[in-house]
Amino acid sequence: GITEVTTAKPFQAAWISAVAFSIGALMPFITVILAPRSSRIVITAAVALVALVALGWVGARTGGAPPLRAAIRVVCWSTLAMALTYTVGLIAGTQV
């Protein structure tokens, strides 16, 4: 059942991933630059989560999956990753 249309396209996937990650990284980066220093962490986390909702939604729609479920999954795992990273930073004594 594998045809020319359904075969994997690794180079296309790699370029799309590179572009998506680059664009996705711009939103939090710009937020860090523009947000007031006193609330930079909270605002950046919120903007990142909103961007991740959009990413999960668009990715699911593109792939034909249920978008709400995908957006929730992306946000849940991303929130866990951000919380874990923040906790490790606190434990290590880093300055943000």
Helices and strands as residue ranges (DSSP letters): H 10-34, G 37-39, H 40-63, H 67-92
